[in-house]
Amino acid sequence: MTAETNQVNQTTTGADAIDQAIAQGIDFDGSPIPTAKLDLYNKVMALEANRQRSGVSNTMRSRIVRIGAKHIPQAELDTLLVDAGFAPLKEKEIAFFYGGK
């Protein structure tokens, strides 16, 4: 394994791993990310960067639900949200994130 490949493998965990790989234009396997994919991603992210935000708490809750649903059972995530002072899971979130499980 080359030092470059080893470096790529070391950066595949953590919240910033995807952003770092995109910035480098290199996928986790060491292959280049196609320019068309990078261009579209950057275009959409620029649009998102210009969007008016509704508040930090709303964004925090959204991220908690979106990411938490991958790791935490529905009932537990719902309880955690309520205990932290957030609104409980909405029916549409339950259907979207837990409907197929």
Phi and psi in degrees as GROMACS dihedral restraints (atoms count N, CA, C in turn):
[ dihedral_restraints ]
;  ai    aj    ak    al  type     phi  dphi    fc
    3     4     5     6     1   -77.7    20    10
    4     5     6     7     1   164.0    20    10
    6     7     8     9     1   -62.3    20    10
    7     8     9    10     1   -37.1    20    10
    9    10    11    12     1   -65.5    20    10
   10    11    12    13     1   -45.0    20    10
   12    13    14    15     1   -63.4    20    10
   13    14    15    16     1   -42.0    20    10
   15    16    17    18     1   -60.5    20    10
   16    17    18    19     1   -41.6    20    10
   18    19    20    21     1   -63.2    20    10
   19    20    21    22     1   -42.6    20    10
   21    22    23    24     1   -60.5    20    10
   22    23    24    25     1   -44.9    20    10
   24    25    26    27     1   -63.1    20    10
   25    26    27    28     1   -32.7    20    10
   27    28    29    30     1   -72.5    20    10
   28    29    30    31     1   -17.8    20    10
   30    31    32    33     1  -103.6    20    10
   31    32    33    34     1    21.5    20    10
   33    34    35    36     1   -94.3    20    10
   34    35    36    37     1     8.8    20    10
   36    37    38    39     1  -125.1    20    10
   37    38    39    40     1   161.6    20    10
   39    40    41    42     1    93.0    20    10
   40    41    42    43     1   162.5    20    10
   42    43    44    45     1   -64.9    20    10
   43    44    45    46     1   -28.9    20    10
   45    46    47    48     1   -94.4    20    10
   46    47    48    49     1    -1.3    20    10
   48    49    50    51     1   -58.9    20    10
   49    50    51    52     1   -45.1    20    10
   51    52    53    54     1   -65.6    20    10
   52    53    54    55     1   -46.5    20    10
   54    55    56    57     1   -60.1    20    10
   55    56    57    58     1   -40.4    20    10
   57    58    59    60     1   -65.3    20    10
   58    59    60    61     1   -42.4    20    10
   60    61    62    63     1   -64.8    20    10
   61    62    63    64     1   -42.2    20    10
   63    64    65    66     1   -63.1    20    10
   64    65    66    67     1   -45.3    20    10
   66    67    68    69     1   -59.3    20    10
   67    68    69    70     1   -35.1    20    10
   69    70    71    72     1   -82.4    20    10
   70    71    72    73     1   -17.2    20    10
   72    73    74    75     1    72.0    20    10
   73    74    75    76     1    24.7    20    10
   75    76    77    78     1  -130.4    20    10
   76    77    78    79     1   127.3    20    10
   78    79    80    81     1   -72.6    20    10
   79    80    81    82     1   167.9    20    10
   81    82    83    84     1   -61.8    20    10
   82    83    84    85     1   -24.8    20    10
   84    85    86    87     1   -84.9    20    10
   85    86    87    88     1     1.9    20    10
   87    88    89    90     1    94.1    20    10
   88    89    90    91     1    -8.0    20    10
   90    91    92    93     1   -81.0    20    10
   91    92    93    94     1   148.7    20    10
   93    94    95    96     1   -69.1    20    10
   94    95    96    97     1   143.7    20    10
   96    97    98    99     1   -81.1    20    10
   97    98    99   100     1   128.4    20    10
   99   100   101   102     1   -56.3    20    10
  100   101   102   103     1   141.5    20    10
  102   103   104   105     1   -56.3    20    10
  103   104   105   106     1   -40.6    20    10
  105   106   107   108     1   -60.7    20    10
  106   107   108   109     1   -39.0    20    10
  108   109   110   111     1   -67.9    20    10
  109   110   111   112     1   -43.8    20    10
  111   112   113   114     1   -63.3    20    10
  112   113   114   115     1   -42.5    20    10
  114   115   116   117     1   -62.3    20    10
  115   116   117   118     1   -45.5    20    10
  117   118   119   120     1   -64.0    20    10
  118   119   120   121     1   -44.8    20    10
  120   121   122   123     1   -57.8    20    10
  121   122   123   124     1   -49.0    20    10
  123   124   125   126     1   -63.8    20    10
  124   125   126   127     1   -36.5    20    10
  126   127   128   129     1   -63.4    20    10
  127   128   129   130     1   -47.5    20    10
  129   130   131   132     1   -67.1    20    10
  130   131   132   133     1   -40.1    20    10
  132   133   134   135     1   -66.1    20    10
  133   134   135   136     1   -33.2    20    10
  135   136   137   138     1   -66.4    20    10
  136   137   138   139     1   -40.3    20    10
  138   139   140   141     1   -61.6    20    10
  139   140   141   142     1   -44.1    20    10
  141   142   143   144     1   -64.5    20    10
  142   143   144   145     1   -37.0    20    10
  144   145   146   147     1   -64.3    20    10
  145   146   147   148     1   -25.6    20    10
  147   148   149   150     1   -93.4    20    10
  148   149   150   151     1    -0.4    20    10
  150   151   152   153     1   -78.5    20    10
  151   152   153   154     1   136.2    20    10
  153   154   155   156     1   -65.5    20    10
  154   155   156   157     1   135.4    20    10
  156   157   158   159     1   -92.2    20    10
  157   158   159   160     1   150.3    20    10
  159   160   161   162     1   -95.5    20    10
  160   161   162   163     1   -10.6    20    10
  162   163   164   165     1   141.9    20    10
  163   164   165   166     1   154.1    20    10
  165   166   167   168     1   -67.2    20    10
  166   167   168   169     1   -43.6    20    10
  168   169   170   171     1   -60.7    20    10
  169   170   171   172     1   -40.2    20    10
  171   172   173   174     1   -63.0    20    10
  172   173   174   175     1   -42.3    20    10
  174   175   176   177     1   -67.7    20    10
  175   176   177   178     1   -41.2    20    10
  177   178   179   180     1   -59.5    20    10
  178   179   180   181     1   -46.7    20    10
  180   181   182   183     1   -62.3    20    10
  181   182   183   184     1   -42.4    20    10
  183   184   185   186     1   -58.4    20    10
  184   185   186   187     1   -46.1    20    10
  186   187   188   189     1   -66.5    20    10
  187   188   189   190     1   -40.3    20    10
  189   190   191   192     1   -60.1    20    10
  190   191   192   193     1   -45.5    20    10
  192   193   194   195     1   -66.9    20    10
  193   194   195   196     1   -48.8    20    10
  195   196   197   198     1   -61.6    20    10
  196   197   198   199     1   -44.2    20    10
  198   199   200   201     1   -86.0    20    10
  199   200   201   202     1   -40.2    20    10
  201   202   203   204     1   -60.1    20    10
  202   203   204   205     1   -35.2    20    10
  204   205   206   207     1   -62.8    20    10
  205   206   207   208     1   -22.3    20    10
  207   208   209   210     1   -77.1    20    10
  208   209   210   211     1   -21.6    20    10
  210   211   212   213     1  -122.9    20    10
  211   212   213   214     1   -19.1    20    10
  213   214   215   216     1  -124.0    20    10
  214   215   216   217     1   133.2    20    10
  216   217   218   219     1   -59.0    20    10
  217   218   219   220     1   151.5    20    10
  219   220   221   222     1   -51.9    20    10
  220   221   222   223     1   -52.9    20    10
  222   223   224   225     1   -61.8    20    10
  223   224   225   226     1   -39.5    20    10
  225   226   227   228     1   -68.5    20    10
  226   227   228   229     1   -43.1    20    10
  228   229   230   231     1   -63.2    20    10
  229   230   231   232     1   -41.7    20    10
  231   232   233   234     1   -58.6    20    10
  232   233   234   235     1   -47.1    20    10
  234   235   236   237     1   -62.6    20    10
  235   236   237   238     1   -44.0    20    10
  237   238   239   240     1   -61.1    20    10
  238   239   240   241     1   -41.8    20    10
  240   241   242   243     1   -60.3    20    10
  241   242   243   244     1   -50.4    20    10
  243   244   245   246     1   -63.1    20    10
  244   245   246   247     1   -43.9    20    10
  246   247   248   249     1   -61.4    20    10
  247   248   249   250     1   -29.5    20    10
  249   250   251   252     1   -87.6    20    10
  250   251   252   253     1    -3.1    20    10
  252   253   254   255     1    93.4    20    10
  253   254   255   256     1    10.8    20    10
  255   256   257   258     1   -92.5    20    10
  256   257   258   259     1   163.7    20    10
  258   259   260   261     1   -66.8    20    10
  259   260   261   262     1   147.1    20    10
  261   262   263   264     1   -66.9    20    10
  262   263   264   265     1   171.1    20    10
  264   265   266   267     1   -58.6    20    10
  265   266   267   268     1   138.5    20    10
  267   268   269   270     1   -87.6    20    10
  268   269   270   271     1   155.9    20    10
  270   271   272   273     1   -55.5    20    10
  271   272   273   274     1   -41.2    20    10
  273   274   275   276     1   -67.0    20    10
  274   275   276   277     1   -32.1    20    10
  276   277   278   279     1   -69.9    20    10
  277   278   279   280     1   -42.7    20    10
  279   280   281   282     1   -60.6    20    10
  280   281   282   283     1   -45.7    20    10
  282   283   284   285     1   -63.2    20    10
  283   284   285   286     1   -42.6    20    10
  285   286   287   288     1   -71.6    20    10
  286   287   288   289     1   -49.7    20    10
  288   289   290   291     1   -87.5    20    10
  289   290   291   292     1   -27.0    20    10
  291   292   293   294     1  -119.3    20    10
  292   293   294   295     1    -6.3    20    10
  294   295   296   297     1   -58.6    20    10
  295   296   297   298     1   -35.7    20    10
  297   298   299   300     1   -90.4    20    10
  298   299   300   301     1     3.9    20    10
